[in-house]
Amino acid sequence: MTTLVPREPYSQEEINKLYPKELKLQLVQVFLRHGERTPVSSRFENAGLIPYWPYCNVAQRMVQMASANEDLSSWNGFQWRRKMETFGDRDQTIVTVGAGGGIEGICQHGELTDKGRETTYQLGQRLRQLYVDQLGFMPKIKSDTEDMYLRATTIPRALESLQQAFWGMYPPSARTQDLKPPVIVARSVSEETLFPNESNCRRFRQLARLFADRAAKKWNDTEQMDYINSVYSKWMPENSPRVAVDSHPRLSGIQDTINATAAHGPLTKLPQEFYNKKARAYMEDIAVDEWFTGYDESTEYRKLGIGALMGDIVDRMVTTAVDGGWRSETSASGSSAANGKAIKFAMSGCHDTTLAAILSSLGAFDGKWPPFTSSVAVELFSQPESNTDASAIASPTLTKQSSGLFSFLSGSSFSSSPNKTHRPPSPTARAPLASLPASARDLLQNHYVRIRYNDRPVRIPGCAAKPQNHLPGDETFCTLDAFKEIVDKFTPQNWKYECVQNLGEGMYGKDGKEKAVSGY
């Protein structure tokens, strides 16, 4: 599957079951794969696939960019249109012509297409229908975005997909005129953990290559690969005539191009044989094994690939449960984080590798490559009797706190005076479960985590295995205590430092032995 076919909205009967009245929804974190895009590089021109796709009409009419005045004290919108040019046969400059002969709306490689914008906008509409219209969790009209956290990777298709989803969730008719522009948080690519960062984590790059090499040895000489070659080998380049995990193009690259063409219109379709269902199923199985098996087998692979993000996800929920609310100074657009609203809804624009890694790290991946515009929603619930306890333990607006969990962990009281501009990080951040006092553990036991992948609840084996780890009668609700215990096992304490440790030590560390990851 390349384009997500969303299920119908929940019926009231399903809402009653999925959101039981005895639980209160407190925090939602949504991670969305970008929408449909063009291939990341040109392939199969010998099969008639033109390298330039004409599906970026929105992008070619870029509305405006900031244009500063001479003294840089103010700025205006600079409106412009985009056209593209390329090399001719003798390196002369010629206008880029897309499939169908047009010169307008030409896409760049890996760019979000008009269809991708449409599907991510529709995702935002579905989020609004659930969390605004059906549950009343988020307000119908937005006057500020202080209770939201928006983040995206620096890759434009992820950022633009996030923007589309926000627009679908809160269109102009659902925003007040004085709404300030929402903050979208970004990180330097060298510190990005919103996807498995091979480029900037050396040890993870080593591990990824080792698992890819193993996949090549496992799959290249199999009946499955022979069948794939019977379909595609005649289209391979002369210098790499056989399809393989490590061929040129790689098997995963071939799959990417086929998936992108399948998601778009007739002008960019490959010959029909490329869409052979059996061959595509084999390709998916092999590519999933190459890219994601490491999360099943290696704690280090999990830790460096997705552990930092999972640690953030858990920290936000623990802070919500223990400190009475999660606040982010970076996402605050109006008031300071120390005095601003607690965040209720977070949304992050990311990638297929992000979603598969999140699910795999919890033992909940279905083995299917995430389609375009897929999403993972991590929901935190509390039982009503726990709400008052949480705010009593650590209220973020208290001027003096001489006892309770906050002072226990920080070793000092917290004061939020009007002159304080920076809220210190929660002392629960990255705190191991065993270090928390009994009062905090009780709170975590009274909070529940539920993951929905493309609107379907996910069963986490480590939570479902023991009755005390999940809500009675529903194994998809994991206690926050049990969820944190699972994630703690692969949360790095210093991701950048650990990225340069164990270099050259093989797939499973210094002892060279396979380590099945416990905690499912």
Secondary structure, 3 states (H helix, E strand, C coil): CCECCCCCCCCHHHHHHHCCCCCEEEEEEEEEECCCECCCCCCCHHHCCCCCCCCCHHHHCCCCEEEECCCCCCEEEECCCCCCEEECCCCCEEECCCCCCCCCCCCCCCCECHHHHHHHHHHHHHHHHHHHHHCCCCCCCECCCCCEEEEECCCHHHHHHHHHHHHHHCCHHHECCCCCCCCEECCCHHHCCCCCCHHHCHHHHHHHHHHHHHHHHHHCCCHHHHHHHHHHHHHCCCCCCCCCCCCCCCHHHHHHHHHHHHCCCHHHCCCHHHHCHHHHHHHHHHHHHHHHHHHHHCHHHHHHHHHHHHHHHHHHHHHHHHHCCCCCCCCCCCCCCCCCCCCCEEEEEECHHHHHHHHHHCCCCCCCCCCECCEEEEEEEECHHHHHHHHHHCCCCCCCCCCCHHHHHHCCCCCCCCCCCCCCCCCCCCCCHHHCCHHHHHHHHCEEEEEEECCEECCCHHHHCCHHHEECCEEEEEEHHHHHHHHHCCCCCCHHHHCCCCCCCCCCCCCCCCCCCCCC
